[in-house]
């Protein structure tokens, strides 16, 4: 007689959660217990915790601040703003009219192919997609559902007075669940941890050894207490920073490019020769 099939991880996990945890802390403890019993791996645990956390987070928690938004001014000719589009390599750009508080639409970078095709009637205003405005308090789980149903990938976050507070994308929300999403413009695993950027800046992975950073950029940051640049930055902030936040250590300014709810990923580094040197 054949042995009955063994229950899968989903059946075993379902049996475990039938204990009906009384609050979120108990649920988290139950998840970790399931992980320790090998019902699922660490990646699955991280994603489940990410889903739970997303339901508690708001747009203001992960948005790109207005000061860090890459925008296009409708009054500028394409030859003025296209170099910026190429440099930032984003796929969508908010389009403003004179002021960042006046976002009139979203331009898809692929639509600029018509400009390079030499269309005589090329008109940026006619190519704009509708812009979606959301409040800072919008829950991320609700926003993700809206993104999926409307097929929008970007929304403009506004404050209580109607002013633009920042920008948020569907990728930003998904990264809170699955961690950092790499695309063709992100670092590849086999690439250098330190990559030059236009304007004399550098993109640096948070896992970069401080000793390697010092050797490459001629820095003198201390590696006594921390091994990596990410560890040094986290200590300087005293918390996990959000994207767009910056801190200066010695003669270097570190701007957070990528971070999720659990870890720091990528930094933009600017060297300020005129800054007063301080210990790293």
C-alpha positions as CSV (number, residue, x, y, z in Angstrom):
1,X,0.0,0.0,0.0
2,X,1.3,3.4,-0.9
3,X,2.1,5.8,1.9
4,X,-0.2,8.9,2.0
5,X,1.5,12.0,0.6
6,X,3.3,14.2,3.0
7,X,1.6,17.5,3.6
8,X,3.2,20.5,1.8
9,X,4.6,23.5,3.5
10,X,1.4,25.4,3.0
11,X,-0.7,22.8,4.7
12,X,1.8,22.6,7.6
13,X,1.9,26.3,7.9
14,X,-1.9,26.5,7.8
15,X,-2.1,24.0,10.6
16,X,0.3,26.1,12.6
17,X,-1.6,29.4,12.3
18,X,-4.8,27.8,13.4
19,X,-3.5,28.6,16.9
20,X,-5.1,32.0,16.2
21,X,-2.5,34.6,17.4
22,X,-4.0,37.3,19.5
23,X,-2.0,40.2,18.2
24,X,0.6,41.2,15.7
25,X,3.5,40.4,18.0
26,X,2.2,36.9,18.5
27,X,1.7,36.5,14.7
28,X,5.3,37.5,14.2
29,X,6.5,35.1,16.8
30,X,4.5,32.4,15.1
31,X,6.0,33.1,11.8
32,X,9.5,32.9,13.2
33,X,8.6,29.6,14.9
34,X,7.4,28.3,11.5
35,X,10.7,29.4,9.9
36,X,12.7,27.6,12.6
37,X,10.7,24.5,12.0
38,X,11.7,24.7,8.3
39,X,8.2,25.3,7.0
40,X,9.6,28.0,4.7
41,X,12.9,29.6,4.0
42,X,14.3,33.0,5.1
43,X,13.2,34.7,1.8
44,X,9.6,33.6,2.3
45,X,9.7,34.8,6.0
46,X,11.1,38.2,4.9
47,X,8.4,38.6,2.3
48,X,5.6,37.7,4.7
49,X,6.9,40.2,7.2
50,X,7.1,42.7,4.4
51,X,3.4,42.2,3.5
52,X,2.5,42.7,7.2
53,X,4.6,45.8,7.4
54,X,3.2,47.3,4.2
55,X,-0.3,47.3,5.7
56,X,1.0,49.6,8.4
57,X,3.0,52.0,6.3
58,X,1.9,55.2,4.5
59,X,3.1,56.9,1.4
60,X,5.1,59.5,3.4
61,X,7.2,56.7,4.8
62,X,8.9,55.7,1.5
63,X,8.2,58.5,-1.0
64,X,11.0,60.3,-2.8
65,X,11.0,63.8,-1.3
66,X,10.2,66.7,-3.6
67,X,13.7,68.0,-3.4
68,X,15.0,64.7,-4.8
69,X,12.5,64.4,-7.6
70,X,13.8,64.4,-11.2
71,X,11.3,66.5,-13.1
72,X,10.9,68.1,-16.6
73,X,9.8,71.7,-17.0
74,X,7.3,71.9,-19.9
75,X,8.8,75.3,-20.8
76,X,12.2,73.8,-21.7
77,X,12.9,72.4,-25.2
78,X,13.7,68.7,-25.5
79,X,17.4,69.3,-26.2
80,X,17.6,70.9,-22.7
81,X,16.0,68.1,-20.6
82,X,16.9,65.0,-22.6
83,X,20.5,64.9,-21.2
84,X,19.0,64.7,-17.7
85,X,16.7,61.9,-18.7
86,X,19.6,59.9,-20.1
87,X,21.7,60.5,-17.0
88,X,19.0,59.5,-14.5
89,X,17.7,56.6,-16.7
90,X,14.2,56.6,-15.2
91,X,11.3,55.4,-17.3
92,X,8.8,58.0,-16.1
93,X,9.2,61.7,-15.3
94,X,6.8,64.2,-13.7
95,X,6.3,67.2,-15.9
96,X,5.9,70.6,-14.2
97,X,5.0,74.0,-15.4
98,X,7.3,76.6,-13.8
99,X,7.1,75.1,-10.2
100,X,7.3,71.7,-8.7
101,X,4.0,72.3,-7.0
102,X,2.4,72.4,-10.4
103,X,2.7,68.9,-11.8
104,X,0.7,68.7,-15.1
105,X,1.4,65.2,-16.3
106,X,3.8,62.2,-16.6
107,X,6.1,61.8,-19.5
108,X,7.3,58.3,-20.5
109,X,10.9,58.3,-21.6
110,X,10.0,55.9,-24.5
111,X,7.8,58.6,-26.0
112,X,10.9,60.6,-26.7
113,X,11.8,58.1,-29.5
114,X,9.4,60.2,-31.6
115,X,11.7,63.2,-31.1
116,X,14.7,61.2,-32.3
117,X,12.6,60.0,-35.3
118,X,12.5,63.6,-36.4
119,X,8.7,64.2,-36.1
120,X,8.0,67.8,-37.1
121,X,5.0,68.0,-34.9
122,X,6.7,66.8,-31.8
123,X,4.9,68.3,-28.8
124,X,5.7,67.2,-25.2
125,X,2.4,68.5,-23.8
126,X,0.4,66.3,-26.2
127,X,2.3,63.2,-25.0
128,X,1.7,63.7,-21.2
129,X,-0.1,60.9,-19.4
130,X,-2.6,61.8,-16.6
131,X,-1.0,62.4,-13.2
132,X,-2.3,60.6,-10.1
133,X,-2.3,62.6,-6.8
134,X,-2.5,60.8,-3.4
135,X,-2.3,62.0,0.2
136,X,0.7,61.4,2.3
137,X,-1.4,59.2,4.6
138,X,-2.3,56.7,1.9
139,X,-1.7,53.2,3.1
140,X,0.8,51.3,0.9
141,X,-1.4,48.2,0.7
142,X,-4.3,50.3,-0.7
143,X,-1.9,52.1,-3.0
144,X,-0.6,48.9,-4.4
145,X,-4.1,47.7,-5.1
146,X,-4.8,51.1,-6.9
147,X,-1.6,50.8,-8.9
148,X,-2.6,47.3,-10.1
149,X,-6.2,48.3,-11.0
150,X,-5.4,51.5,-12.8
151,X,-2.1,50.3,-14.3
152,X,-0.3,53.4,-13.2
153,X,3.2,53.0,-12.0
154,X,3.8,56.4,-10.4
155,X,1.9,58.8,-8.2
156,X,2.5,62.3,-6.8
157,X,2.2,62.6,-3.1
158,X,0.6,65.8,-1.8
159,X,0.5,67.3,1.7
160,X,-2.5,68.5,3.7
161,X,-2.2,71.9,1.9
162,X,-2.2,70.5,-1.6
163,X,1.5,71.1,-2.2
164,X,3.7,68.4,-3.7
165,X,5.5,66.5,-1.0
166,X,7.1,63.8,-3.1
167,X,6.8,60.9,-5.5
168,X,6.2,57.2,-5.1
169,X,6.3,54.3,-7.6
170,X,4.9,50.8,-7.7
171,X,8.5,49.6,-7.5
172,X,8.9,51.5,-4.2
173,X,6.0,49.6,-2.7
174,X,7.0,46.2,-4.0
175,X,10.5,46.6,-2.6
176,X,9.0,46.9,0.9
177,X,7.8,43.3,0.3
178,X,10.4,41.5,-1.8
179,X,13.4,43.7,-1.0
180,X,15.5,45.7,-3.5
181,X,14.4,45.2,-7.1
182,X,17.3,45.4,-9.5
183,X,16.8,46.5,-13.1
184,X,19.1,47.2,-16.0
185,X,20.3,50.4,-14.4
186,X,21.1,48.9,-11.0
187,X,24.4,47.3,-10.0
188,X,24.9,43.8,-11.2
189,X,26.3,41.3,-8.8
190,X,29.6,40.9,-10.8
191,X,30.2,44.6,-11.1
192,X,32.4,46.9,-9.0
193,X,30.9,48.1,-5.7
194,X,32.0,51.6,-6.6
195,X,30.9,53.0,-10.0
196,X,31.6,56.6,-11.3
197,X,28.5,58.7,-12.0
198,X,28.3,61.9,-14.2
199,X,29.4,65.0,-12.4
200,X,32.2,63.5,-10.4
201,X,29.8,61.5,-8.2
202,X,30.0,57.8,-7.3
203,X,27.3,55.1,-6.8
204,X,28.4,52.9,-3.9
205,X,26.9,49.7,-2.6
206,X,26.3,49.7,1.1
207,X,28.1,46.4,1.5
208,X,31.4,48.1,0.2
209,X,34.2,47.6,2.7
210,X,35.4,50.8,4.2
211,X,39.0,49.9,3.5
212,X,38.1,49.5,-0.2
213,X,36.2,52.8,-0.2
214,X,39.2,54.6,1.4
215,X,41.6,53.2,-1.2
216,X,39.4,53.9,-4.2
217,X,38.4,57.5,-3.3
218,X,41.4,58.6,-1.2
219,X,39.3,58.8,2.0
220,X,40.3,58.3,5.6
221,X,37.1,56.9,7.1
222,X,37.5,54.8,10.2
223,X,36.9,51.1,10.0
224,X,37.6,50.4,13.6
225,X,33.9,49.9,14.6
226,X,32.3,49.1,11.3
227,X,33.5,47.1,8.3
228,X,31.2,48.5,5.6
229,X,30.0,51.9,4.4
230,X,26.4,50.9,5.1
231,X,27.3,50.2,8.7
232,X,29.0,53.5,9.1
233,X,26.0,55.4,7.5
234,X,23.5,53.6,9.7
235,X,25.5,54.5,12.8
236,X,25.7,58.1,11.7
237,X,21.9,58.3,11.2
238,X,21.1,56.2,14.3
239,X,18.3,54.5,12.4
240,X,17.5,53.1,9.0
241,X,17.4,56.2,6.6
242,X,14.9,56.7,3.8
243,X,15.7,57.3,0.2
244,X,16.7,60.8,-0.5
245,X,18.1,61.5,3.0
246,X,21.8,62.5,3.2
247,X,24.6,62.7,5.7
248,X,28.1,64.2,5.6
249,X,31.1,62.3,7.0
250,X,34.4,64.0,6.6
251,X,34.6,65.5,3.1
252,X,32.0,63.1,1.7
253,X,28.3,63.6,1.4
254,X,26.3,60.3,1.3
255,X,22.8,60.4,-0.3
256,X,20.6,57.3,0.1
257,X,19.5,56.1,-3.3
258,X,18.0,52.7,-2.4
259,X,16.8,51.4,0.9
260,X,13.9,49.2,1.9
261,X,12.3,48.6,5.3
262,X,15.0,46.2,6.3
263,X,18.3,47.4,4.9
264,X,20.4,50.0,3.1
265,X,21.4,49.2,-0.5
266,X,22.9,51.9,-2.6
267,X,24.4,55.4,-1.9
268,X,25.3,58.3,-4.1
269,X,28.6,59.8,-2.9
270,X,29.7,63.4,-3.5
271,X,33.2,64.6,-2.5
272,X,33.3,68.1,-1.1
273,X,36.8,69.3,-1.2
274,X,35.9,72.4,0.7
275,X,34.4,70.7,3.6
276,X,36.1,70.6,7.0
277,X,37.5,67.2,7.6
278,X,36.0,65.3,10.6
279,X,36.6,61.8,11.8
280,X,34.7,59.1,10.0
